Structures are given as structure tokens and as C-alpha cells.
Amino acid sequence: MSTFNFDFILPTITTLSTVAIFASQLSVLNKIKAVDKDVAIEQRVTIPIMPYIATFANCCMWLKYGLLTDNLTIKIVNLFGACTSTIIIYSLFVNFRRKKRFTRLFIPLCFILLLFFLGIKKESTDSIKFIFSLLCCFATVLFFTAPLASLPTVYKYQNASILNKPTAVVTLISSFLWFTFGLSISDPFIFFPNGIGFISAFILLFSIYKFDKSSYSTVYNGLENNTTNTSLDDPQQTN
């Protein structure tokens, strides 16, 4: 029975929890609709985009890893994540008045990802595959920590409405499950990034609990009164 639990139940639950993370990110689409269009355009920090760009990069890299290893589960999960993050990124992008900053970041990223897809093959050397695995692990760390970039704004205006609460909750659960699974099979490529993910999600949930507010007015008014704030020119966001 314990073998069945280890070989089927835990991996299945952890996989489903990862799908839940990507699905929960779609809740930001409701925020986009809820915020007045003019506010969303001017105040890009209100719904930061960096966590979703990090999700896109992370899923694309792990999708390539799944193709290299012929792992159907990895391919399906990360294809789903790449699709959901693309939808979110596009929805946020169309509300940005100054799109040059976004394109200067996103287009080179897509070019690098394309190089990975075309340059790394099953016939590549083991050392190249190992380096790519390390990069995938690093991408996962960025995926988990990208939402932390919004914390200075949260604490400055004491308003956590820019953080994605559903994603933070699911990430806390999912990263704990993957961390446990990684420890059980002694795989540092699993337990290390997910340990960081658990800590990151805990910090986000603590911030949400401390500064939970239902509207964007505090943040928006603060930014309106501080037009020199450089964050207005930087697309950023959570999990």
C-alpha cells in the first residue's frame, strides 16, 4: 500500500497541484475587468506582469525538458501553463500605453527560448542536458520569487490588492507537496526550488493577511501623487 501511495498518489496530487497554480493565475483576468480601463493603463504596477512572464518562461523550458525526456505529464502540464500565461500576458499587454518596455523584455526572452527549443536536442551531450536542467531549475526559482518584486509597493501603500491570493494559496500547497516528494526521492532539482517556492508563498500570504484590501484605490492614489515613481514604467506582478 505504501508503494502504491508513493508511486501513484503523491506524484498525481503534486502534478494536479501544479495545474491548479496555472489555473489560479487566470483569476487575474477578473481584476483586469474590475479595474477601470484608464486606471489599468496608467497604473501598470496595479496588476504586475513579471510573475506571468516568469511563468511563461518556466513552462516553456520545462516543456522542452519534457520533450527531451519524452515525459508526457511534464509536456501536458507545462503546455497548459504556457497557454494560460500567454492569455494573461496578452490581456495585460493590451492595457499598457507604453508598450516598448514590455517588448524590449519579452521579445528577447522569446528569442532565447526559441534557441533552447531549436538548439538542444535528444542527441545533445549529457553535459549540455545537465546545464539545461540547471537552467530549468533556475527558471522555477524565478517563477516562485517573481511575485516578491511587488512587496515594496505592498508595504509602501499597505495594500496587498496587487497580489494574487488564489495563486499564493495554491503555490504554498503545491510547493510543499513537491518539496516533500523531492525529499522522498532525494532529488535536489525538485526539493530545492520548491522549498524556495514554499517560503515565497508563505511571505506573500503573510503580506496578504497583513495588508488585505479589496480595492486598488490606496495604491493608485499613492502613485498618482508620485508621478516620478519609476515603477510606473516597469511592468511587474505575483503568484
Contacts in CASP RR format, 6 or more apart in sequence:
PFRMAT RR
TARGET T0000
AUTHOR 0000-0000-0000
METHOD contacts of the structure
MODEL  1
MSTFNFDFILPTITTLSTVAIFASQLSVLNKIKAVDKDVAIEQRVTIPIM
PYIATFANCCMWLKYGLLTDNLTIKIVNLFGACTSTIIIYSLFVNFRRKK
RFTRLFIPLCFILLLFFLGIKKESTDSIKFIFSLLCCFATVLFFTAPLAS
LPTVYKYQNASILNKPTAVVTLISSFLWFTFGLSISDPFIFFPNGIGFIS
AFILLFSIYKFDKSSYSTVYNGLENNTTNTSLDDPQQTN
6 184 0 8 1.000
10 177 0 8 1.000
10 180 0 8 1.000
10 181 0 8 1.000
10 184 0 8 1.000
11 181 0 8 1.000
13 177 0 8 1.000
14 174 0 8 1.000
14 177 0 8 1.000
14 178 0 8 1.000
14 181 0 8 1.000
15 73 0 8 1.000
15 77 0 8 1.000
17 170 0 8 1.000
17 173 0 8 1.000
17 174 0 8 1.000
17 177 0 8 1.000
17 178 0 8 1.000
18 77 0 8 1.000
18 174 0 8 1.000
18 178 0 8 1.000
19 77 0 8 1.000
19 80 0 8 1.000
20 170 0 8 1.000
20 174 0 8 1.000
21 167 0 8 1.000
21 170 0 8 1.000
21 171 0 8 1.000
21 174 0 8 1.000
21 239 0 8 1.000
22 55 0 8 1.000
22 59 0 8 1.000
22 77 0 8 1.000
22 80 0 8 1.000
22 81 0 8 1.000
22 84 0 8 1.000
22 85 0 8 1.000
23 84 0 8 1.000
24 164 0 8 1.000
24 166 0 8 1.000
24 167 0 8 1.000
24 169 0 8 1.000
24 170 0 8 1.000
25 51 0 8 1.000
25 52 0 8 1.000
25 55 0 8 1.000
25 84 0 8 1.000
25 85 0 8 1.000
25 88 0 8 1.000
25 164 0 8 1.000
25 167 0 8 1.000
25 239 0 8 1.000
26 84 0 8 1.000
26 87 0 8 1.000
26 88 0 8 1.000
27 164 0 8 1.000
27 166 0 8 1.000
27 167 0 8 1.000
28 47 0 8 1.000
28 52 0 8 1.000
28 88 0 8 1.000
28 91 0 8 1.000
28 92 0 8 1.000
28 164 0 8 1.000
28 237 0 8 1.000
29 87 0 8 1.000
29 88 0 8 1.000
29 91 0 8 1.000
31 47 0 8 1.000
32 40 0 8 1.000
32 47 0 8 1.000
32 91 0 8 1.000
32 92 0 8 1.000
32 95 0 8 1.000
35 46 0 8 1.000
35 47 0 8 1.000
35 216 0 8 1.000
37 95 0 8 1.000
39 46 0 8 1.000
39 216 0 8 1.000
39 220 0 8 1.000
40 46 0 8 1.000
40 47 0 8 1.000
40 95 0 8 1.000
41 95 0 8 1.000
41 96 0 8 1.000
41 97 0 8 1.000
42 97 0 8 1.000
42 232 0 8 1.000
43 216 0 8 1.000
43 219 0 8 1.000
43 220 0 8 1.000
43 223 0 8 1.000
43 232 0 8 1.000
44 92 0 8 1.000
44 95 0 8 1.000
44 96 0 8 1.000
44 232 0 8 1.000
44 234 0 8 1.000
44 235 0 8 1.000
44 236 0 8 1.000
45 150 0 8 1.000
45 153 0 8 1.000
45 162 0 8 1.000
45 219 0 8 1.000
45 223 0 8 1.000
45 231 0 8 1.000
45 232 0 8 1.000
45 234 0 8 1.000
45 236 0 8 1.000
46 162 0 8 1.000
46 216 0 8 1.000
46 219 0 8 1.000
46 220 0 8 1.000
47 92 0 8 1.000
47 162 0 8 1.000
47 237 0 8 1.000
48 147 0 8 1.000
48 149 0 8 1.000
48 150 0 8 1.000
48 162 0 8 1.000
48 235 0 8 1.000
48 236 0 8 1.000
48 237 0 8 1.000
48 238 0 8 1.000
49 89 0 8 1.000
49 92 0 8 1.000
49 93 0 8 1.000
49 102 0 8 1.000
49 235 0 8 1.000
49 236 0 8 1.000
49 237 0 8 1.000
50 146 0 8 1.000
50 149 0 8 1.000
50 235 0 8 1.000
50 236 0 8 1.000
50 237 0 8 1.000
51 143 0 8 1.000
51 146 0 8 1.000
51 147 0 8 1.000
51 149 0 8 1.000
51 164 0 8 1.000
51 237 0 8 1.000
51 238 0 8 1.000
51 239 0 8 1.000
52 85 0 8 1.000
52 88 0 8 1.000
52 89 0 8 1.000
52 92 0 8 1.000
52 237 0 8 1.000
53 85 0 8 1.000
53 89 0 8 1.000
53 105 0 8 1.000
53 106 0 8 1.000
53 109 0 8 1.000
53 146 0 8 1.000
53 235 0 8 1.000
54 139 0 8 1.000
54 142 0 8 1.000
54 143 0 8 1.000
54 146 0 8 1.000
55 81 0 8 1.000
55 84 0 8 1.000
55 85 0 8 1.000
55 143 0 8 1.000
55 146 0 8 1.000
56 81 0 8 1.000
56 82 0 8 1.000
56 85 0 8 1.000
56 86 0 8 1.000
56 89 0 8 1.000
56 109 0 8 1.000
57 109 0 8 1.000
57 113 0 8 1.000
57 139 0 8 1.000
57 142 0 8 1.000
57 143 0 8 1.000
58 78 0 8 1.000
58 136 0 8 1.000
58 139 0 8 1.000
58 140 0 8 1.000
58 142 0 8 1.000
58 143 0 8 1.000
59 78 0 8 1.000
59 79 0 8 1.000
59 80 0 8 1.000
59 81 0 8 1.000
59 82 0 8 1.000
59 85 0 8 1.000
60 78 0 8 1.000
60 82 0 8 1.000
60 113 0 8 1.000
60 116 0 8 1.000
60 117 0 8 1.000
61 113 0 8 1.000
61 116 0 8 1.000
61 132 0 8 1.000
61 135 0 8 1.000
61 136 0 8 1.000
61 139 0 8 1.000
62 74 0 8 1.000
62 77 0 8 1.000
62 78 0 8 1.000
62 136 0 8 1.000
62 139 0 8 1.000
62 140 0 8 1.000
63 74 0 8 1.000
63 75 0 8 1.000
63 78 0 8 1.000
63 79 0 8 1.000
63 82 0 8 1.000
64 116 0 8 1.000
64 117 0 8 1.000
64 120 0 8 1.000
64 132 0 8 1.000
65 71 0 8 1.000
65 74 0 8 1.000
65 132 0 8 1.000
65 133 0 8 1.000
65 136 0 8 1.000
66 74 0 8 1.000
66 75 0 8 1.000
66 78 0 8 1.000
67 75 0 8 1.000
68 120 0 8 1.000
68 121 0 8 1.000
68 122 0 8 1.000
68 129 0 8 1.000
68 132 0 8 1.000
89 106 0 8 1.000
92 235 0 8 1.000
93 99 0 8 1.000
93 102 0 8 1.000
96 102 0 8 1.000
96 235 0 8 1.000
98 233 0 8 1.000
101 233 0 8 1.000
101 234 0 8 1.000
101 235 0 8 1.000
102 235 0 8 1.000
105 235 0 8 1.000
116 132 0 8 1.000
116 135 0 8 1.000
120 128 0 8 1.000
120 129 0 8 1.000
120 132 0 8 1.000
133 189 0 8 1.000
136 189 0 8 1.000
137 189 0 8 1.000
137 192 0 8 1.000
137 193 0 8 1.000
140 193 0 8 1.000
140 194 0 8 1.000
141 193 0 8 1.000
141 196 0 8 1.000
141 197 0 8 1.000
143 239 0 8 1.000
144 171 0 8 1.000
144 175 0 8 1.000
144 193 0 8 1.000
144 194 0 8 1.000
144 196 0 8 1.000
144 197 0 8 1.000
144 200 0 8 1.000
144 201 0 8 1.000
144 239 0 8 1.000
145 196 0 8 1.000
145 197 0 8 1.000
145 200 0 8 1.000
146 237 0 8 1.000
146 238 0 8 1.000
146 239 0 8 1.000
147 163 0 8 1.000
147 164 0 8 1.000
147 167 0 8 1.000
147 168 0 8 1.000
147 200 0 8 1.000
147 204 0 8 1.000
147 237 0 8 1.000
147 238 0 8 1.000
147 239 0 8 1.000
148 200 0 8 1.000
148 203 0 8 1.000
148 204 0 8 1.000
149 236 0 8 1.000
149 237 0 8 1.000
150 162 0 8 1.000
150 163 0 8 1.000
150 236 0 8 1.000
150 237 0 8 1.000
150 238 0 8 1.000
151 203 0 8 1.000
151 204 0 8 1.000
151 207 0 8 1.000
153 162 0 8 1.000
153 219 0 8 1.000
153 231 0 8 1.000
154 160 0 8 1.000
154 162 0 8 1.000
154 163 0 8 1.000
154 207 0 8 1.000
154 211 0 8 1.000
155 207 0 8 1.000
155 211 0 8 1.000
157 218 0 8 1.000
157 219 0 8 1.000
157 222 0 8 1.000
158 211 0 8 1.000
158 218 0 8 1.000
159 211 0 8 1.000
159 213 0 8 1.000
159 216 0 8 1.000
159 218 0 8 1.000
159 219 0 8 1.000
160 207 0 8 1.000
160 208 0 8 1.000
160 210 0 8 1.000
160 211 0 8 1.000
160 212 0 8 1.000
160 213 0 8 1.000
161 212 0 8 1.000
161 213 0 8 1.000
161 214 0 8 1.000
161 215 0 8 1.000
161 216 0 8 1.000
161 218 0 8 1.000
161 219 0 8 1.000
162 216 0 8 1.000
162 219 0 8 1.000
162 237 0 8 1.000
162 238 0 8 1.000
163 204 0 8 1.000
163 207 0 8 1.000
163 208 0 8 1.000
163 238 0 8 1.000
164 237 0 8 1.000
164 238 0 8 1.000
164 239 0 8 1.000
165 205 0 8 1.000
165 208 0 8 1.000
165 212 0 8 1.000
167 238 0 8 1.000
167 239 0 8 1.000
168 201 0 8 1.000
168 204 0 8 1.000
168 205 0 8 1.000
168 208 0 8 1.000
168 238 0 8 1.000
168 239 0 8 1.000
169 201 0 8 1.000
169 205 0 8 1.000
171 197 0 8 1.000
171 200 0 8 1.000
171 201 0 8 1.000
171 204 0 8 1.000
171 239 0 8 1.000
172 198 0 8 1.000
172 201 0 8 1.000
172 202 0 8 1.000
172 205 0 8 1.000
174 194 0 8 1.000
175 194 0 8 1.000
175 195 0 8 1.000
175 197 0 8 1.000
175 198 0 8 1.000
175 200 0 8 1.000
175 201 0 8 1.000
176 194 0 8 1.000
176 198 0 8 1.000
178 190 0 8 1.000
178 191 0 8 1.000
178 194 0 8 1.000
179 190 0 8 1.000
179 191 0 8 1.000
179 194 0 8 1.000
179 195 0 8 1.000
179 198 0 8 1.000
181 190 0 8 1.000
181 191 0 8 1.000
182 190 0 8 1.000
182 191 0 8 1.000
182 194 0 8 1.000
183 191 0 8 1.000
200 239 0 8 1.000
201 239 0 8 1.000
204 238 0 8 1.000
204 239 0 8 1.000
223 229 0 8 1.000
223 231 0 8 1.000
223 232 0 8 1.000
END
